[in-house]
Amino acid sequence: MLCPTKIRYAHLLCPKLKHKFKSFTSSSFSHHHQWSGLQLWRESPINPNRAWGPKGPQPPLTPDNVHFQTGSSSSLAELGALVLSTSDPLTKSQLSHFAFSKWCSQKLSIGLSDPPVRPSRPAKPELVPPKDIPTPKDSGLPLNAYMLHNLAHVELNAIDLAWDTVVRFSPYQEILGEDFFSDFAHVADDESRHFAWCVQRLSELGFSYGDMPAHNLLWRECEKSSDNVAARLAAIPLEARGLDAGPRLVKKLIGFGDNHTSAIVARIANEEVAHVAVGVYWFFSVCQKMGRVPCSTFRELLKEYDIEVKGPFNYSAREEAGLPRH
């Protein structure tokens, strides 16, 4: 039997599964391989290397010249809602870094806020169904810029996904604990740095984010889990698609003759291991609070929320991040 506290947790964290309890024992978690670098990532100082120089990541040569209208935003959730409500992509990226830096340096409260129904977006890129995304040949961009534009779009969505997780589930902070929100704010900061690298490199190639259409599939998947912490955490390890696709993109870029862009993509793919590890860690943690077996819960949530997982999979990178094959 589950204790009343665990029943309360299950109702709040995973409402659609509240009548589907299965027995839980500590052995359900004993074989979980956690990424060895997770604690080091958590304890790492704020990363200032938001530009990409001749030798790799470096601080910007000039500081951000954007003045943030943060108003009365005095908590992590309020700042996260401000990021989500910011439409200009570069400002969103810079504000994301500002919010995480302020959280770390000023010991803000988590606070409470309501996320917007959808994150604010610029007029370009035009969002179209996936089937209407042009092929590289028809995009008007060379292959390296085409792949980089797609990656920039993924990273922008990842900023919003992380902040939406912080803001949307801020009412459950007593259950989830402060580290949950700190981890996802940290993820948002990393993703904002990745987006800045992509935009800088696109500019060096003579292009901009918005020069070709993009799809809204990533956010549609995110919206499915807006009412359920456990489902959101089940969906977040889909960031492992970056682990799957990263090495293939690197090879294509090297084959295209663009070693500079390939180095950026390789670095981003390497840093995504931490983000997958965070999603897996907190999914296991929530399952433990609910008294549920992670593997079966994961499968049920994917089915319940119609979340599709497609291969091919980079099993070695996924397993390094703590995401078991099963």
Secondary structure, DSSP 8 states (H G I E B T S, - for coil): ---HHHHHHHHHH-GGGTT------THHHHT----TTHHHHHHS------EEETTEEE--SS--------TT--BHHHHHHHHHT--SHHHHHHHHHHHHHHHHHH--B-------SS----S-S-EE-GGGS--GGGSSS-HHHHHHHHHHHHHHHHHHHHHHHHHHTGGGHHHH-HHHHHHHHHHHHHHHHHHHHHHHHHHHTT--TTSS-EE-HHHHHHHHTTT-HHHHHHHGGGGHHHHHHHHHHHHHHHHHT-HHHHHHHHHHHHHHHHHHHHHHHHHHHHHHHHT--HHHHHHHHHHHTT----S---HHHHHHTT----
